């Protein structure tokens, strides 16, 4: 039995890979950067004595999730824990951002995540055992001016995961959703957030998020929000109107 982590070459995915290796779990790591994955493979297998397999995969491409599933299953791996961590954002006014980037974001954040959950989830249901952690964001709780598509994509991930948690618990499959706040990873650069207020304040490290995620996930928690301030913000969001929430989000992440 093996743990599959997508988006494993950096950030939260990399930190979770370390956590699972420390726990003695064998790993399958997928990301676009095969060079970095091979480096991780050498480091983790040598330090922790676990088996690590790596797959180059760009899940923003159509059909990539099905291809990755086929590659992994053909190698004989049985995935008992799936962590859908790969994701991307894009900052800017919607009428100015590139449609191609948003279509790729939807493919990555929604379509590939859904496909991998279904493909590996059906195998888990057949075995009557498994765990799935889908990585959303605190963005899932709010409408997000200046990152409209990203916020909407993470709302999908949260809703989808909580629905499946209810559906699949009777089959022995745990489905949880991780909703981190702003985190010190490569996400800021990829999302073109350098001039946003959102990343000008102190934020959690990827290691801090992974530590809390790992602990809560293995306690069976369905909805995981690392960081006390992030939990407070999501609760506050439920107390105000969507119009007010959108105005607050815009003020929080507008350009410096």
ABEGO torsion letter per residue (X at the ends): XBBBBBGAABEAAAAAAAAAAAAGBBBBBBBABAAAAAAAAAAAAAAAGBBBBBBBBBAABBGAAAAAAAAAAAAGBBBABBBBABBBBBBEBAAABBAAAAAAAAAAAAAAAAAAAAAAAAAAAAAGBEBBBBBBBAAAABBBBGAAAAAAAAAAAAAAAAAAAAAAAAAGBBBBBBBBBBBBBAAAAAAGAAABAAAABBBBBAAAAAAAAAAAAAAGBABBBBEAAAAAAAAAAAABBAAAAAAAAAAAABBX
